[in-house]
Amino acid sequence: MNSEMKINVSPVTRLGDKRVAYVLFTDKDSSAEFIIPGGELLNNKGFDEKELAEIKEYLECEQDSLFQVAKELNPMRSFMRD
């Protein structure tokens, strides 16, 4: 994966009866959004199949730690600090 790749993780939210988070990978003009747990690709703009395979592999390996980060995010606490 490119060292310039940025990863953004949303706070945990509800999707039906499941707790999920969204993970956005960006690199220059390309972006891909996934939902975790599960790693389903929601949208892709600009990444080719090889790049997507690398991102999916990374996501599969790091899914638990990314979900832990999402659980610790608290948008209201961040808002109140500003």
DSSP file (Angstrom, degrees, kcal/mol; ACC not computed):
  #  RESIDUE AA STRUCTURE BP1 BP2  ACC     N-H-->O    O-->H-N    N-H-->O    O-->H-N    TCO  KAPPA ALPHA  PHI   PSI    X-CA   Y-CA   Z-CA
    1    1 A M              0   0    0      0, 0.0    50,-0.0     0, 0.0     2,-0.0   0.000 360.0 360.0 360.0 143.3    0.0    0.0    0.0
    2    2 A N    >   -     0   0    0      1,-0.1     3,-1.4     2,-0.1     0, 0.0  -0.320 360.0-134.3 -62.8 139.0    1.2    3.5   -0.8
    3    3 A S  T 3  S+     0   0    0      1,-0.3    -1,-0.1    -2,-0.0     0, 0.0   0.655 105.3  61.3 -70.8 -14.3    2.8    5.4    2.1
    4    4 A E  T 3  S+     0   0    0      2,-0.1    24,-0.3    23,-0.0    -1,-0.3   0.473  77.5 121.0 -88.1  -3.2    0.7    8.5    1.1
    5    5 A M    <   -     0   0    0     -3,-1.4     2,-0.4    22,-0.1    22,-0.2  -0.380  51.3-152.2 -64.3 134.2   -2.6    6.6    1.7
    6    6 A K  E     -A   26   0A   0     20,-3.1    20,-2.5    -2,-0.1     2,-0.5  -0.877   4.9-159.1-108.3 143.9   -4.8    8.2    4.3
    7    7 A I  E     -A   25   0A   0     -2,-0.4     2,-0.4    18,-0.2    18,-0.2  -0.987   6.3-172.3-125.3 125.2   -7.3    6.2    6.3
    8    8 A N  E     -A   24   0A   0     16,-2.6    16,-2.9    -2,-0.5     2,-0.4  -0.956   4.9-162.9-116.8 136.6  -10.3    7.7    8.1
    9    9 A V  E     -A   23   0A   0     -2,-0.4    14,-0.2    14,-0.2     3,-0.1  -0.969  10.1-141.9-121.1 132.3  -12.5    5.8   10.5
   10   10 A S        -     0   0    0     12,-2.6    63,-0.1    -2,-0.4     3,-0.1  -0.433  31.0 -95.5 -82.1 162.0  -16.0    6.8   11.5
   11   11 A P        -     0   0    0      0, 0.0    11,-0.3     0, 0.0    60,-0.2  -0.354  57.5 -82.3 -64.6 161.0  -17.3    6.4   15.0
   12   12 A V        +     0   0    0     58,-1.2     2,-0.3    61,-0.3     9,-0.2  -0.447  59.1 173.1 -66.3 138.5  -19.4    3.3   15.5
   13   13 A T  E     -D   20   0B   0      7,-3.1     7,-2.9    -2,-0.1     2,-0.4  -0.827  31.9 -97.7-136.8 175.1  -23.0    3.7   14.4
   14   14 A R  E     -D   19   0B   0     -2,-0.3     2,-0.4     5,-0.2     5,-0.2  -0.829  24.7-176.9-102.0 138.4  -26.0    1.4   13.9
   15   15 A L  E >  S-D   18   0B   0      3,-2.7     3,-1.7    -2,-0.4     2,-0.5  -0.879  73.7 -51.9-129.4  97.3  -27.0   -0.2   10.7
   16   16 A G  T 3  S-     0   0    0     -2,-0.4     0, 0.0     1,-0.2     0, 0.0  -0.614 122.2 -22.8  68.1-124.0  -30.2   -2.0   11.4
   17   17 A D  T 3  S+     0   0    0     -2,-0.5     2,-0.3    -3,-0.1    -1,-0.2   0.290 122.3  92.0-100.5   9.4  -29.5   -4.2   14.4
   18   18 A K  E <  S-D   15   0B   0     -3,-1.7    -3,-2.7     0, 0.0     2,-0.6  -0.770  70.7-132.3-106.1 149.0  -25.7   -4.2   13.8
   19   19 A R  E     +D   14   0B   0     -2,-0.3     2,-0.3    -5,-0.2    -5,-0.2  -0.888  41.4 165.0 -94.8 125.1  -22.9   -1.9   15.1
   20   20 A V  E     -D   13   0B   0     -7,-2.9    -7,-3.1    -2,-0.6     2,-0.3  -0.858  26.3-154.6-135.9 166.9  -20.7   -0.8   12.2
   21   21 A A  E     - B   0  36A   0     15,-2.4    15,-2.9    -2,-0.3     2,-0.4  -0.956  18.4-128.6-138.3 158.3  -18.1    1.7   11.3
   22   22 A Y  E     - B   0  35A   0    -11,-0.3   -12,-2.6    -2,-0.3     2,-0.5  -0.899  15.7-160.7-111.0 138.4  -17.0    3.1    7.9
   23   23 A V  E     -AB   9  34A   0     11,-2.6    11,-2.8    -2,-0.4     2,-0.5  -0.979   4.3-164.5-123.0 124.4  -13.4    3.2    6.8
   24   24 A L  E     -AB   8  33A   0    -16,-2.9   -16,-2.6    -2,-0.5     2,-0.5  -0.938   1.5-164.8-113.4 124.1  -12.3    5.5    4.0
   25   25 A F  E     -AB   7  32A   0      7,-2.9     7,-2.1    -2,-0.5     2,-0.4  -0.925  13.6-178.7-105.3 128.4   -9.0    5.1    2.1
   26   26 A T  E     +AB   6  31A   0    -20,-2.5   -20,-3.1    -2,-0.5     2,-0.3  -0.977  14.5 169.9-130.8 145.4   -7.8    8.0    0.1
   27   27 A D  E >   - B   0  30A   0      3,-2.3     3,-2.6    -2,-0.4     2,-0.3  -0.835  66.4 -55.1-154.2 110.2   -4.8    8.5   -2.1
   28   28 A K  T 3  S-     0   0    0     -2,-0.3    -1,-0.1     1,-0.3     0, 0.0  -0.391 125.9 -12.0  54.4-115.6   -4.5   11.6   -4.3
   29   29 A D  T 3  S+     0   0    0     -2,-0.3     2,-0.3    -3,-0.1    -1,-0.3   0.293 120.5  91.6 -97.4   9.4   -7.6   11.5   -6.5
   30   30 A S  E <   +B   27   0A   0     -3,-2.6    -3,-2.3    16,-0.1     2,-0.3  -0.786  46.8 171.4-107.5 148.1   -8.7    8.0   -5.5
   31   31 A S  E     -BC  26  45A   0     14,-2.2    14,-3.4    -2,-0.3    16,-0.4  -0.992  11.6-174.0-151.9 150.6  -11.0    6.9   -2.7
   32   32 A A  E     -BC  25  44A   0     -7,-2.1    -7,-2.9    -2,-0.3     2,-0.4  -0.982  10.5-156.0-145.6 133.7  -12.6    3.7   -1.5
   33   33 A E  E     -BC  24  43A   0     10,-2.5     9,-3.4    -2,-0.3    10,-1.3  -0.932  13.4-179.6-116.4 134.6  -15.1    3.3    1.4
   34   34 A F  E     -BC  23  41A   0    -11,-2.8   -11,-2.6    -2,-0.4     2,-0.4  -0.854  21.0-133.5-125.9 160.0  -15.7    0.1    3.3
   35   35 A I  E  >> -BC  22  40A   0      5,-1.8     4,-1.5    -2,-0.3     5,-1.0  -0.951  33.1-118.4-113.6 137.1  -18.0   -1.0    6.1
   36   36 A I  E  45S+B   21   0A   0    -15,-2.9   -15,-2.4    -2,-0.4     2,-0.2  -0.954  83.9  44.0-125.7 149.6  -16.6   -3.0    9.1
   37   37 A P  T  45S+     0   0    0      0, 0.0     3,-0.2     0, 0.0   -16,-0.0   0.545 127.6  26.2 -72.8 159.9  -17.0   -5.6   10.4
   38   38 A G  T  45S-     0   0    0     -2,-0.2    -2,-0.2     1,-0.1    22,-0.0  -0.151  96.4-120.2 114.2 -36.2  -17.1   -7.6    7.2
   39   39 A G  T  <5 +     0   0    0     -4,-1.5     2,-0.2     1,-0.2    -3,-0.2   0.767  44.7 174.0  75.1  25.5  -15.1   -5.4    4.9
   40   40 A E  E   < -C   35   0A   0     -5,-1.0    -5,-1.8    -3,-0.2     2,-0.5  -0.501  32.7-124.9 -69.4 130.9  -17.8   -4.8    2.3
   41   41 A L  E     +C   34   0A   0     -2,-0.2    -7,-0.3    -7,-0.2     3,-0.1  -0.652  29.4 179.0 -75.8 122.5  -16.8   -2.3   -0.4
   42   42 A L  E     -     0   0A   0     -9,-3.4     2,-0.3    -2,-0.5    -8,-0.2   0.840  64.5 -12.1 -93.2 -41.3  -19.4    0.5   -0.5
   43   43 A N  E     -C   33   0A   0    -10,-1.3   -10,-2.5     2,-0.0     2,-0.4  -0.986  53.8-162.4-159.4 155.2  -17.8    2.6   -3.2
   44   44 A N  E     -C   32   0A   0     -2,-0.3     2,-0.4   -12,-0.2   -12,-0.2  -0.997   4.8-178.1-141.1 130.7  -14.6    3.0   -5.2
   45   45 A K  E    S-C   31   0A   0    -14,-3.4   -14,-2.2    -2,-0.4     3,-0.1  -0.875  74.6 -14.7-131.9 100.7  -13.4    6.0   -7.2
   46   46 A G  S    S+     0   0    0     -2,-0.4     2,-0.3     1,-0.3   -16,-0.1   0.188  91.5 119.7 102.3 -17.4  -10.1    5.5   -9.0
   47   47 A F        -     0   0    0    -16,-0.4    -1,-0.3     4,-0.1     2,-0.1  -0.659  54.1-138.1 -83.0 137.4   -8.5    2.5   -7.4
   48   48 A D     >  -     0   0    0     -2,-0.3     4,-2.6    -3,-0.1     5,-0.2  -0.323  32.2 -94.2 -83.9 176.1   -7.7   -0.4   -9.8
   49   49 A E  H  > S+     0   0    0      1,-0.2     4,-2.2     2,-0.2     5,-0.1   0.864 124.4  51.6 -61.1 -38.9   -8.4   -4.1   -9.0
   50   50 A K  H  > S+     0   0    0      2,-0.2     4,-1.9     1,-0.2    -1,-0.2   0.930 111.8  46.3 -64.8 -45.0   -4.8   -4.6   -7.8
   51   51 A E  H  > S+     0   0    0      1,-0.2     4,-2.4     2,-0.2    -2,-0.2   0.911 112.0  51.4 -63.8 -42.2   -4.9   -1.6   -5.4
   52   52 A L  H  X S+     0   0    0     -4,-2.6     4,-3.0     1,-0.2    -1,-0.2   0.891 107.3  53.5 -61.9 -39.5   -8.3   -2.7   -4.1
   53   53 A A  H  X S+     0   0    0     -4,-2.2     4,-2.1     2,-0.2    -1,-0.2   0.901 109.8  47.9 -61.7 -41.0   -7.0   -6.2   -3.4
   54   54 A E  H  X S+     0   0    0     -4,-1.9     4,-2.3     2,-0.2    -2,-0.2   0.905 112.9  47.9 -66.0 -42.3   -4.1   -4.7   -1.4
   55   55 A I  H  X S+     0   0    0     -4,-2.4     4,-2.9     2,-0.2    -2,-0.2   0.925 111.6  49.9 -64.0 -44.6   -6.5   -2.4    0.5
   56   56 A K  H  X S+     0   0    0     -4,-3.0     4,-2.6     2,-0.2    -2,-0.2   0.888 109.8  51.3 -62.3 -39.1   -8.9   -5.3    1.2
   57   57 A E  H  X S+     0   0    0     -4,-2.1     4,-2.0     2,-0.2    -1,-0.2   0.933 112.0  46.5 -62.8 -46.0   -6.0   -7.4    2.5
   58   58 A Y  H  X S+     0   0    0     -4,-2.3     4,-2.3     1,-0.2    -2,-0.2   0.937 112.7  50.2 -59.8 -47.0   -4.9   -4.6    4.8
   59   59 A L  H  X S+     0   0    0     -4,-2.9     4,-1.1     1,-0.2    -2,-0.2   0.894 108.5  52.3 -61.2 -41.3   -8.5   -4.1    6.0
   60   60 A E  H  < S+     0   0    0     -4,-2.6     3,-0.3     1,-0.2     4,-0.3   0.909 113.7  43.5 -60.9 -42.4   -8.9   -7.8    6.7
   61   61 A C  H  < S+     0   0    0     -4,-2.0    -2,-0.2     1,-0.2    -1,-0.2   0.838 124.4  34.2 -71.8 -33.5   -5.7   -7.9    8.8
   62   62 A E  H  X S+     0   0    0     -4,-2.3     4,-2.6    -5,-0.2     5,-0.3   0.309  82.7 108.8-107.6   7.2   -6.5   -4.7   10.7
   63   63 A Q  H  X S+     0   0    0     -4,-1.1     4,-2.4    -3,-0.3     5,-0.2   0.884  79.6  49.8 -55.1 -44.7  -10.3   -4.8   10.9
   64   64 A D  H  > S+     0   0    0     -4,-0.3     4,-1.9     1,-0.2    -1,-0.2   0.919 113.6  44.5 -63.4 -44.3  -10.3   -5.5   14.7
   65   65 A S  H  > S+     0   0    0      2,-0.2     4,-2.0     1,-0.2    -1,-0.2   0.879 113.2  51.1 -70.2 -36.2   -8.0   -2.7   15.6
   66   66 A L  H  X S+     0   0    0     -4,-2.6     4,-2.2     2,-0.2    -2,-0.2   0.893 110.2  49.6 -65.5 -39.2   -9.8   -0.2   13.2
   67   67 A F  H  X S+     0   0    0     -4,-2.4     4,-2.1    -5,-0.3    -2,-0.2   0.866 108.2  53.9 -67.8 -34.7  -13.1   -1.2   14.9
   68   68 A Q  H  X S+     0   0    0     -4,-1.9     4,-1.3     2,-0.2    -2,-0.2   0.913 108.1  49.6 -64.0 -42.3  -11.6   -0.6   18.3
   69   69 A V  H >X S+     0   0    0     -4,-2.0     4,-0.8     1,-0.2     3,-0.5   0.927 109.7  52.1 -59.6 -45.1  -10.5    2.9   17.2
   70   70 A A  H >< S+     0   0    0     -4,-2.2   -58,-1.2     1,-0.2     3,-0.7   0.880 106.4  53.6 -60.3 -39.2  -14.0    3.5   15.9
   71   71 A K  H 3< S+     0   0    0     -4,-2.1    -1,-0.2     1,-0.2    -2,-0.2   0.798 107.9  51.1 -66.6 -27.8  -15.5    2.5   19.3
   72   72 A E  H << S+     0   0    0     -4,-1.3     2,-0.3    -3,-0.5    -1,-0.2   0.593  86.7 102.3 -86.9 -11.3  -13.2    5.0   21.1
   73   73 A L    <<  -     0   0    0     -4,-0.8   -61,-0.3    -3,-0.7   -63,-0.0  -0.549  46.6-178.2 -74.9 135.6  -14.2    7.9   18.9
   74   74 A N     >  -     0   0    0     -2,-0.3     4,-1.9     1,-0.1     3,-0.2  -0.852  11.0-170.6-136.0  98.4  -16.7   10.3   20.5
   75   75 A P  H  > S+     0   0    0      0, 0.0     4,-2.4     0, 0.0     5,-0.1   0.840  86.8  54.4 -61.0 -34.1  -17.7   13.2   18.3
   76   76 A M  H  > S+     0   0    0      2,-0.2     4,-2.4     1,-0.2     5,-0.2   0.903 106.9  50.4 -67.4 -40.0  -19.5   15.1   21.1
   77   77 A R  H  > S+     0   0    0     -3,-0.2     4,-1.3     2,-0.2    -1,-0.2   0.915 112.4  47.6 -63.7 -41.8  -16.5   15.0   23.3
   78   78 A S  H  X S+     0   0    0     -4,-1.9     4,-1.0     1,-0.2    -2,-0.2   0.902 111.6  51.0 -64.3 -40.5  -14.4   16.4   20.4
   79   79 A F  H  < S+     0   0    0     -4,-2.4     3,-0.4     1,-0.2    -2,-0.2   0.894 108.7  50.8 -63.3 -41.2  -17.0   19.1   19.7
   80   80 A M  H  < S+     0   0    0     -4,-2.4    -1,-0.2     1,-0.2    -2,-0.2   0.763 104.0  58.9 -72.2 -24.8  -17.1   20.2   23.4
   81   81 A R  H  <        0   0    0     -4,-1.3    -1,-0.2     1,-0.2    -2,-0.2   0.815 360.0 360.0 -72.1 -30.0  -13.3   20.6   23.5
   82   82 A D     <        0   0    0     -4,-1.0    -1,-0.2    -3,-0.4    -2,-0.2   0.494 360.0 360.0 -74.1 360.0  -13.2   23.1   20.7
